[in-house]
């Protein structure tokens, strides 16, 4: 058994996902993928422990699932062992959905469901208790936030990626603060940081308690910010006021979160 794996973790599933090689070994790329997804599983564990304690059939929705690495690992480590609950993987690309369905069937993960849809158009037959989005690029993270709000999800776990929207809006800004993003590299990084700050405030304004932490080390991924939110009230006027203040100060706002 590889030292990196959790006790009892399915080696066959990891092979099917090409996280492990055919002989069950790790190369440099697969080791990086495995470390990321297992670390994220550990960060999400408190949310899953809570919903399994409180719900008879907890539901997790993994948005922009791609090859469903995260969904398969979470099902294997939590849902399969509990013998209950559902995992929905939402992905727009047909061939990825078909591949994931085949892996789920071969693995007897019969409470995994695959929905071929863009995040913004996704409809689940069950209410999601936990919403996840791993490396959802650009505005897809905002779509995941809106999806979670529509579902009134108890927990939201996000690892944003490649936020370009605000950087492009900042490019022509005449604000006094423009020296903070005058150079393209700084504009990209500042835009990404501002995007995630606004996302956190938006969730707080809608009643979530938000924690921001490092997802994984920079040696494994440059996109390593993890936003974890838990609903604890219906709304926060203070967070909404802070959100509006920042929007006014910098003159930009993620369009999907503008309303």
PLY file of the C-alpha trace (Angstrom):
ply
format ascii 1.0
element vertex 259
property float x
property float y
property float z
element edge 258
property int vertex1
property int vertex2
end_header
0.00 0.00 0.00
1.33 3.42 -0.95
2.03 5.64 2.03
0.14 8.51 0.39
-3.19 6.66 0.33
-5.81 6.67 3.06
-6.42 3.29 4.73
-8.68 1.16 2.56
-8.62 3.56 -0.38
-9.40 1.90 -3.72
-6.26 1.39 -5.81
-8.36 0.19 -8.76
-10.28 3.47 -8.92
-7.06 5.48 -8.86
-5.69 3.33 -11.68
-8.86 3.88 -13.72
-8.46 7.63 -13.20
-4.79 7.36 -14.27
-3.70 8.82 -10.96
-1.82 5.56 -10.40
0.01 3.71 -13.14
-1.17 0.25 -14.25
1.18 -1.40 -11.78
-0.07 0.82 -8.95
2.92 3.16 -8.85
3.20 6.94 -8.85
5.08 9.15 -11.25
5.80 12.83 -10.61
2.62 14.09 -12.27
0.35 11.52 -10.65
1.91 12.16 -7.24
1.06 15.85 -7.63
-2.55 15.07 -8.62
-2.96 12.59 -5.78
-1.58 14.97 -3.18
-3.91 17.73 -4.32
-7.08 15.68 -4.33
-6.36 13.91 -1.02
-5.47 17.20 0.66
-8.73 18.69 -0.61
-10.63 15.64 0.67
-9.12 16.28 4.10
-10.15 19.96 3.97
-13.71 18.97 3.02
-13.91 16.20 5.63
-15.52 18.41 8.36
-18.35 19.31 5.99
-18.96 15.68 5.05
-18.78 14.53 8.66
-21.41 17.15 9.54
-23.87 16.30 6.77
-23.52 12.56 7.34
-24.31 13.18 11.02
-27.39 15.28 10.23
-28.82 13.89 6.96
-30.06 10.41 6.11
-29.04 10.79 2.46
-26.50 13.63 2.14
-25.90 14.98 -1.34
-22.67 16.38 -2.76
-22.51 18.23 -6.09
-19.10 18.47 -7.76
-19.27 21.19 -10.41
-17.08 21.47 -13.48
-16.01 17.96 -12.57
-13.88 17.25 -15.66
-12.55 13.69 -15.10
-14.34 13.58 -11.72
-11.13 12.98 -9.75
-12.60 14.71 -6.72
-16.02 13.08 -6.96
-14.59 9.58 -7.22
-12.19 10.09 -4.33
-14.84 11.60 -2.06
-17.26 8.81 -2.90
-14.60 6.18 -2.19
-13.42 7.73 1.09
-16.78 8.82 2.52
-19.95 7.80 0.67
-18.99 4.20 -0.09
-17.90 3.62 3.50
-21.10 5.11 4.91
-23.23 3.10 2.50
-25.52 6.07 1.83
-25.68 9.47 0.21
-25.30 10.64 -3.40
-22.54 12.30 -5.40
-23.45 14.29 -8.50
-20.70 15.21 -10.97
-21.63 18.05 -13.33
-19.56 18.36 -16.50
-20.38 19.86 -19.91
-18.17 17.62 -22.06
-19.91 14.47 -23.25
-16.83 12.28 -23.58
-15.76 13.00 -19.99
-19.24 12.14 -18.74
-19.20 8.84 -20.63
-15.73 7.96 -19.36
-16.73 8.71 -15.78
-19.92 6.66 -16.08
-17.87 3.67 -17.23
-15.47 4.00 -14.31
-18.35 4.31 -11.83
-20.03 1.21 -13.24
-16.81 -0.81 -13.13
-16.16 0.37 -9.56
-19.74 -0.35 -8.45
-20.13 3.23 -7.32
-23.86 3.04 -7.87
-24.74 6.21 -5.98
-22.69 8.43 -8.25
-24.67 10.38 -10.86
-23.29 12.25 -13.86
-25.01 15.30 -15.31
-23.95 16.57 -18.72
-24.44 20.31 -18.35
-22.77 23.64 -17.93
-22.76 24.71 -14.29
-25.15 27.60 -14.92
-27.74 25.25 -16.48
-27.35 22.28 -14.14
-30.45 20.87 -12.48
-30.24 18.26 -9.75
-33.12 16.00 -8.74
-31.97 16.36 -5.13
-30.94 19.36 -3.05
-27.17 19.60 -2.61
-25.87 19.77 0.96
-22.24 20.26 -0.12
-21.09 22.00 -3.31
-17.51 21.66 -4.56
-15.63 23.09 -7.53
-11.97 22.19 -8.05
-10.00 24.50 -10.37
-13.15 25.98 -11.90
-11.70 28.43 -14.40
-12.49 32.14 -14.59
-16.24 32.79 -14.12
-17.06 29.09 -13.51
-16.31 29.64 -9.81
-18.91 32.42 -9.75
-21.38 30.06 -11.43
-20.63 27.53 -8.68
-21.34 30.17 -6.01
-24.68 31.04 -7.58
-25.52 27.34 -7.90
-24.76 26.82 -4.20
-27.01 29.75 -3.27
-29.85 28.41 -5.40
-29.47 25.05 -3.69
-29.17 26.68 -0.27
-26.18 24.40 0.24
-24.91 24.11 3.78
-21.25 23.96 2.72
-19.36 25.34 -0.28
-15.76 24.34 -1.07
-14.03 26.15 -3.94
-10.56 26.16 -5.48
-10.70 29.00 -8.05
-8.50 29.06 -11.14
-7.46 31.50 -13.86
-9.55 34.52 -12.86
-9.15 36.86 -15.84
-12.37 38.87 -15.78
-11.42 41.63 -13.36
-7.86 41.90 -14.68
-9.22 42.84 -18.10
-11.53 45.42 -16.55
-8.72 46.94 -14.51
-6.55 47.44 -17.58
-8.18 50.71 -18.60
-8.89 51.96 -15.11
-8.05 55.57 -14.21
-8.51 55.02 -10.49
-5.84 56.50 -8.20
-4.99 52.97 -7.09
-4.03 51.92 -10.65
-0.32 51.78 -9.76
-1.17 48.59 -7.87
-1.86 46.86 -11.19
0.03 48.92 -13.79
2.16 46.01 -14.98
0.38 43.05 -16.66
1.77 40.46 -14.23
0.67 42.51 -11.23
-2.69 43.23 -12.85
-3.33 39.52 -13.32
-2.40 38.67 -9.72
-4.19 41.67 -8.22
-7.28 40.94 -10.30
-7.33 37.33 -9.11
-6.89 38.41 -5.49
-9.63 41.03 -5.73
-11.93 38.49 -7.40
-11.55 36.03 -4.52
-11.98 38.75 -1.89
-15.25 39.78 -3.52
-16.35 36.16 -3.76
-15.78 35.67 -0.06
-17.70 38.83 0.81
-20.52 37.83 -1.53
-20.88 34.50 0.28
-20.74 36.25 3.65
-23.40 38.71 2.49
-25.61 35.70 1.78
-25.17 34.25 5.24
-22.06 32.08 5.01
-19.09 32.01 7.33
-16.04 31.96 5.03
-12.56 30.65 5.66
-9.74 31.18 3.16
-6.65 29.02 3.37
-3.92 27.47 1.25
-5.09 24.55 -0.84
-1.68 23.04 -1.50
1.91 24.15 -1.78
3.03 26.34 -4.66
5.31 23.55 -5.81
2.18 21.58 -6.74
-0.12 24.30 -8.06
0.08 28.07 -8.53
-3.69 28.22 -8.01
-3.70 27.27 -4.36
-6.40 29.36 -2.67
-9.18 27.40 -0.97
-12.49 29.07 -0.08
-14.58 27.12 2.41
-18.00 28.45 3.39
-20.61 27.23 5.86
-24.08 28.69 6.10
-24.82 30.15 9.54
-27.44 32.84 8.89
-29.64 34.18 6.12
-27.74 37.37 5.25
-25.13 39.86 6.47
-25.68 43.56 5.84
-22.13 44.30 7.01
-20.58 41.99 4.42
-22.88 43.38 1.72
-21.76 46.91 2.58
-18.09 45.87 2.39
-18.71 44.19 -0.96
-20.35 47.35 -2.33
-17.55 49.54 -0.94
-14.84 47.55 -2.70
-16.80 47.53 -5.95
-17.11 51.31 -5.79
-13.47 51.79 -4.83
-12.02 49.73 -7.68
-14.80 50.17 -10.21
-15.01 46.46 -11.06
-17.19 43.55 -10.02
-17.58 39.94 -11.22
-20.55 40.26 -13.57
-22.29 37.14 -12.30
-22.16 38.52 -8.74
-23.20 42.08 -9.64
-26.88 41.70 -8.77
0 1
1 2
2 3
3 4
4 5
5 6
6 7
7 8
8 9
9 10
10 11
11 12
12 13
13 14
14 15
15 16
16 17
17 18
18 19
19 20
20 21
21 22
22 23
23 24
24 25
25 26
26 27
27 28
28 29
29 30
30 31
31 32
32 33
33 34
34 35
35 36
36 37
37 38
38 39
39 40
40 41
41 42
42 43
43 44
44 45
45 46
46 47
47 48
48 49
49 50
50 51
51 52
52 53
53 54
54 55
55 56
56 57
57 58
58 59
59 60
60 61
61 62
62 63
63 64
64 65
65 66
66 67
67 68
68 69
69 70
70 71
71 72
72 73
73 74
74 75
75 76
76 77
77 78
78 79
79 80
80 81
81 82
82 83
83 84
84 85
85 86
86 87
87 88
88 89
89 90
90 91
91 92
92 93
93 94
94 95
95 96
96 97
97 98
98 99
99 100
100 101
101 102
102 103
103 104
104 105
105 106
106 107
107 108
108 109
109 110
110 111
111 112
112 113
113 114
114 115
115 116
116 117
117 118
118 119
119 120
120 121
121 122
122 123
123 124
124 125
125 126
126 127
127 128
128 129
129 130
130 131
131 132
132 133
133 134
134 135
135 136
136 137
137 138
138 139
139 140
140 141
141 142
142 143
143 144
144 145
145 146
146 147
147 148
148 149
149 150
150 151
151 152
152 153
153 154
154 155
155 156
156 157
157 158
158 159
159 160
160 161
161 162
162 163
163 164
164 165
165 166
166 167
167 168
168 169
169 170
170 171
171 172
172 173
173 174
174 175
175 176
176 177
177 178
178 179
179 180
180 181
181 182
182 183
183 184
184 185
185 186
186 187
187 188
188 189
189 190
190 191
191 192
192 193
193 194
194 195
195 196
196 197
197 198
198 199
199 200
200 201
201 202
202 203
203 204
204 205
205 206
206 207
207 208
208 209
209 210
210 211
211 212
212 213
213 214
214 215
215 216
216 217
217 218
218 219
219 220
220 221
221 222
222 223
223 224
224 225
225 226
226 227
227 228
228 229
229 230
230 231
231 232
232 233
233 234
234 235
235 236
236 237
237 238
238 239
239 240
240 241
241 242
242 243
243 244
244 245
245 246
246 247
247 248
248 249
249 250
250 251
251 252
252 253
253 254
254 255
255 256
256 257
257 258
